[in-house]
């Protein structure tokens, strides 16, 4: 007796829809498992994106970081003369120091002091290519002028963006010193900071008199046109030597940041575990559905087998 695959499919479909409540419960369980997987993957991708947002827009082919560097925001520094040494290597166009530190920002609504990441750069050198920064770099040449991250946590710092859009530049307090918010930029919340401020290096050192300009957090190395970043990385590393610094390509620097949040801080690992657990939950639910259906219909299967239906007919 021959039977088509369509008949087998019809049997399986009838089994699935026979008990509507069981079908609804199964669909809900599988949907929950799929949703859990997608949410965890979304968190994982968002974490990597937010952690590397600034790094992806560093306008340099190579970076120099201190040997103990953990993540963008960690308070590790190296001597600026080491960066100047790199400037003397053939194939290097210029080097630029990038400074940063966490600082207290006075919430413009509540007056509470909140921590925010302050970055000091040399105005006009286009060190960052984030949207809106290059067009406003001239504002950073004015002492006490800063650019505020409109995508920072407004509940943490107050409605700065609304205030600026309504009234224009206004004074506020950073590190208990008066500064002027002269523009808005788009960076956003990261795992390291709830918001960001950009300023010229002179304003940075005025706010942090205890920080020396001779100590650099991240050094940007721009190469001559046509220079190979990998070759230059090896060349600069060999010439500078020492165990106090590391020379990385921008891609390696980004990967270093991702590795920190995924391996050292283990936040990314938790999201991966969550996705795996969602897959396991979904697999258990599917197995339970199949197992229950088979057990409940064993007598019917036995009858069909006795009537001459082959094993290929049964959708097991």
C-alpha positions as CSV (number, residue, x, y, z in Angstrom):
1,X,0.0,0.0,0.0
2,X,1.6,3.3,-1.1
3,X,1.1,6.5,0.7
4,X,2.3,10.0,-0.2
5,X,4.3,12.4,2.0
6,X,1.4,14.8,1.8
7,X,-0.7,12.3,3.8
8,X,2.0,12.1,6.4
9,X,2.1,15.9,6.7
10,X,-1.7,16.0,7.0
11,X,-1.6,13.5,9.9
12,X,1.1,15.6,11.7
13,X,-0.9,18.8,11.2
14,X,-4.1,17.2,12.5
15,X,-2.2,16.0,15.6
16,X,-0.9,19.5,16.2
17,X,-4.3,21.3,15.9
18,X,-6.3,18.6,17.6
19,X,-5.9,20.1,21.1
20,X,-6.1,23.8,20.8
21,X,-5.1,24.6,24.3
22,X,-2.0,22.4,24.1
23,X,-1.1,24.1,20.8
24,X,-1.5,27.6,22.3
25,X,0.7,26.7,25.2
26,X,3.3,25.2,22.9
27,X,3.3,28.3,20.7
28,X,3.6,30.6,23.7
29,X,6.5,28.6,25.1
30,X,8.4,28.5,21.9
31,X,7.7,32.2,21.3
32,X,9.1,33.0,24.7
33,X,12.2,31.1,24.0
34,X,12.8,32.8,20.6
35,X,12.1,36.2,22.2
36,X,14.6,35.5,24.9
37,X,17.3,34.5,22.4
38,X,16.6,37.6,20.3
39,X,16.6,39.9,23.3
40,X,20.0,38.5,24.6
41,X,21.5,38.8,21.1
42,X,20.2,42.4,20.9
43,X,21.7,43.3,24.3
44,X,25.0,41.7,23.2
45,X,25.1,43.7,19.9
46,X,24.1,46.9,21.7
47,X,26.8,46.4,24.3
48,X,29.5,46.1,21.6
49,X,28.2,49.0,19.6
50,X,28.0,51.4,22.6
51,X,31.4,50.3,24.0
52,X,33.2,51.0,20.7
53,X,31.2,54.0,19.4
54,X,33.9,56.6,20.2
55,X,36.7,54.2,19.2
56,X,35.3,53.6,15.7
57,X,35.4,57.4,15.1
58,X,39.0,58.0,16.1
59,X,40.7,59.7,13.2
60,X,43.9,57.8,13.1
61,X,45.2,54.5,11.8
62,X,47.2,53.5,14.9
63,X,46.8,54.2,18.6
64,X,49.2,54.0,21.5
65,X,47.9,53.0,24.9
66,X,49.5,52.3,28.3
67,X,50.3,48.7,29.0
68,X,47.7,48.4,31.8
69,X,44.9,49.8,29.7
70,X,41.6,48.0,30.4
71,X,38.8,50.0,28.7
72,X,38.1,53.4,27.3
73,X,37.6,55.3,30.5
74,X,40.0,53.4,32.7
75,X,42.5,55.7,34.4
76,X,45.8,54.5,32.9
77,X,48.3,56.8,31.3
78,X,51.7,56.8,29.7
79,X,54.4,59.5,29.3
80,X,53.8,61.9,26.5
81,X,57.5,61.8,25.3
82,X,56.8,58.2,24.3
83,X,54.1,59.5,21.9
84,X,56.6,62.1,20.6
85,X,59.1,59.3,19.9
86,X,56.5,57.8,17.6
87,X,56.3,61.1,15.7
88,X,59.9,60.7,14.7
89,X,59.4,57.3,13.0
90,X,59.5,57.4,9.2
91,X,56.0,57.0,7.8
92,X,54.3,58.8,10.7
93,X,52.5,62.0,9.7
94,X,51.6,63.3,13.1
95,X,50.7,62.2,16.6
96,X,48.0,63.6,18.9
97,X,47.2,63.1,22.6
98,X,43.7,62.3,23.8
99,X,42.9,62.9,27.4
100,X,39.9,61.8,29.4
101,X,38.7,61.6,33.0
102,X,35.5,61.1,34.9
103,X,34.3,64.3,36.4
104,X,31.3,65.6,38.4
105,X,28.5,67.3,36.5
106,X,25.9,69.3,38.3
107,X,22.4,68.2,37.3
108,X,20.8,71.4,35.9
109,X,17.4,70.5,37.3
110,X,18.2,69.0,40.7
111,X,21.7,70.3,41.5
112,X,23.0,66.8,42.3
113,X,26.5,66.0,41.3
114,X,26.7,63.2,38.7
115,X,29.6,61.4,37.1
116,X,30.2,62.0,33.4
117,X,33.2,61.2,31.1
118,X,35.1,64.3,30.0
119,X,37.4,64.1,26.9
120,X,40.0,66.7,26.1
121,X,41.3,67.0,22.5
122,X,43.2,69.5,20.4
123,X,40.6,71.7,18.6
124,X,40.9,71.8,14.8
125,X,42.7,68.5,14.5
126,X,39.6,66.5,13.8
127,X,40.6,63.8,16.3
128,X,37.0,62.4,16.4
129,X,34.7,62.1,13.4
130,X,31.5,61.6,15.3
131,X,28.5,63.4,13.7
132,X,28.4,67.1,14.7
133,X,31.8,67.3,16.3
134,X,34.0,68.5,13.4
135,X,31.6,71.3,12.5
136,X,31.7,72.6,16.1
137,X,35.4,72.2,16.9
138,X,36.0,75.9,16.6
139,X,33.8,76.4,19.7
140,X,36.3,74.4,21.8
141,X,39.0,77.0,21.3
142,X,37.1,79.3,23.7
143,X,38.2,78.7,27.3
144,X,35.5,77.0,29.4
145,X,33.5,76.0,26.3
146,X,32.3,72.4,26.1
147,X,30.1,70.2,23.9
148,X,27.5,68.1,25.7
149,X,26.3,64.7,24.7
150,X,22.5,65.1,24.0
151,X,22.1,61.3,24.0
152,X,23.4,61.0,27.6
153,X,21.0,60.0,30.4
154,X,18.7,63.0,30.8
155,X,17.3,61.7,34.1
156,X,20.9,61.8,35.4
157,X,22.1,65.2,34.1
158,X,18.8,67.1,33.6
159,X,17.1,68.3,30.4
160,X,20.3,69.9,29.0
161,X,19.4,69.4,25.3
162,X,16.0,71.0,25.8
163,X,17.5,73.9,27.7
164,X,20.1,74.4,25.0
165,X,17.6,74.1,22.1
166,X,15.3,76.7,23.7
167,X,17.8,79.2,25.2
168,X,21.1,78.6,23.3
169,X,24.5,78.3,25.1
170,X,24.3,78.5,28.9
171,X,26.5,78.2,31.9
172,X,26.7,75.1,34.1
173,X,29.1,73.5,36.6
174,X,31.7,70.8,36.0
175,X,34.2,69.8,38.7
176,X,32.8,72.8,40.7
177,X,33.9,75.2,38.0
178,X,31.8,77.3,35.7
179,X,31.8,76.2,32.0
180,X,29.6,77.0,29.1
181,X,27.6,74.4,27.1
182,X,28.3,75.7,23.6
183,X,26.9,72.9,21.5
184,X,25.4,69.4,21.5
185,X,26.9,66.2,20.2
186,X,25.7,62.6,19.7
187,X,27.6,59.8,21.5
188,X,25.2,58.1,23.9
189,X,25.3,56.0,27.1
190,X,28.0,53.3,27.3
191,X,28.8,50.7,30.0
192,X,31.5,53.0,31.2
193,X,29.6,56.3,31.3
194,X,26.0,57.6,31.4
195,X,27.1,60.6,29.3
196,X,30.0,62.4,27.7
197,X,31.5,65.9,27.4
198,X,34.0,67.1,24.8
199,X,36.3,70.1,25.5
200,X,39.6,71.6,24.3
201,X,42.7,70.4,26.0
202,X,43.3,73.8,27.7
203,X,39.8,73.7,29.2
204,X,40.4,70.1,30.3
205,X,43.5,71.0,32.2
206,X,41.9,74.0,33.7
207,X,39.2,71.7,35.1
208,X,41.7,69.1,36.3
209,X,44.7,71.0,37.6
210,X,46.1,67.9,39.2
211,X,46.3,66.1,35.8
212,X,49.6,66.6,34.0
213,X,49.6,67.3,30.2
214,X,52.7,65.1,30.1
215,X,50.5,62.0,30.8
216,X,48.4,60.7,28.0
217,X,45.4,58.3,28.1
218,X,45.4,57.4,24.4
219,X,47.8,58.5,21.7
220,X,46.5,58.8,18.1
221,X,49.1,58.1,15.3
222,X,48.3,59.3,11.8
223,X,50.3,57.7,9.0
224,X,51.6,59.0,5.7
225,X,49.3,58.3,2.8
226,X,49.7,54.8,1.5
227,X,51.5,53.5,4.7
228,X,50.4,50.0,5.8
229,X,49.0,50.2,9.4
230,X,50.1,46.6,10.2
231,X,53.6,47.2,9.0
232,X,53.8,50.6,10.8
233,X,52.5,49.1,14.0
234,X,55.3,46.5,14.0
235,X,57.9,49.2,13.1
236,X,56.8,51.6,15.8
237,X,56.6,48.8,18.4
238,X,60.2,47.7,17.6
239,X,61.6,51.2,17.7
240,X,59.8,52.4,20.8
241,X,60.3,49.1,22.7
242,X,59.6,48.9,26.4
243,X,56.8,47.4,28.4
244,X,55.0,50.6,29.3
245,X,53.0,51.0,26.1
246,X,51.2,49.1,23.4
247,X,50.8,50.0,19.7
248,X,47.6,48.8,18.1
249,X,45.8,49.4,14.9
250,X,42.4,51.0,15.2
251,X,40.8,47.7,14.5
252,X,42.8,46.0,17.2
253,X,42.0,48.7,19.6
254,X,38.3,48.2,18.9
255,X,38.7,44.5,19.4
256,X,40.6,45.1,22.7
257,X,37.6,47.0,24.0
258,X,35.1,44.3,22.9
259,X,37.3,41.6,24.5
260,X,37.4,43.5,27.8
261,X,33.6,43.7,28.1
262,X,33.1,40.2,26.9
263,X,35.9,38.4,28.7
264,X,37.3,40.5,31.6
265,X,34.2,42.2,32.7
266,X,32.2,39.1,31.5
267,X,29.1,41.2,30.7
268,X,29.0,40.0,27.1
269,X,29.4,36.4,28.4
270,X,26.2,36.8,30.4
271,X,24.3,37.8,27.3
272,X,25.7,34.8,25.4
273,X,24.7,32.5,28.3
274,X,21.2,34.0,28.2
275,X,20.9,33.3,24.5
276,X,22.1,29.7,25.0
277,X,19.6,29.2,27.8
278,X,16.8,30.5,25.5
279,X,17.8,27.9,22.9
280,X,17.9,25.1,25.5
281,X,14.4,26.2,26.8
282,X,13.1,26.1,23.3
283,X,14.6,22.7,22.6
284,X,13.1,21.3,25.8
285,X,9.6,22.7,24.9
286,X,9.8,21.2,21.3
287,X,10.9,17.9,22.7
288,X,8.2,17.8,25.2
289,X,5.6,18.6,22.6
290,X,6.8,15.8,20.3
291,X,7.1,13.3,23.2
292,X,3.6,14.0,24.5
293,X,2.1,13.8,21.0
294,X,3.7,10.5,20.4
295,X,2.8,9.0,23.7
296,X,-0.8,10.2,23.5
297,X,-1.3,8.7,20.0
298,X,0.6,5.4,20.3
299,X,-2.6,3.3,20.0
300,X,-3.6,5.2,16.8
301,X,-0.1,4.6,15.3
302,X,-0.3,0.9,16.2
303,X,-3.6,0.6,14.4
304,X,-2.3,2.3,11.3
305,X,0.8,0.1,11.3
306,X,-1.5,-3.0,11.5
307,X,-3.4,-1.6,8.5
308,X,-0.2,-1.7,6.5
309,X,1.1,1.9,6.7
310,X,5.0,2.1,6.4
311,X,7.3,3.9,8.8
312,X,7.9,6.6,6.2
313,X,4.2,7.6,6.6
314,X,4.5,8.6,10.2
315,X,5.9,12.1,10.9
316,X,8.1,11.1,13.8
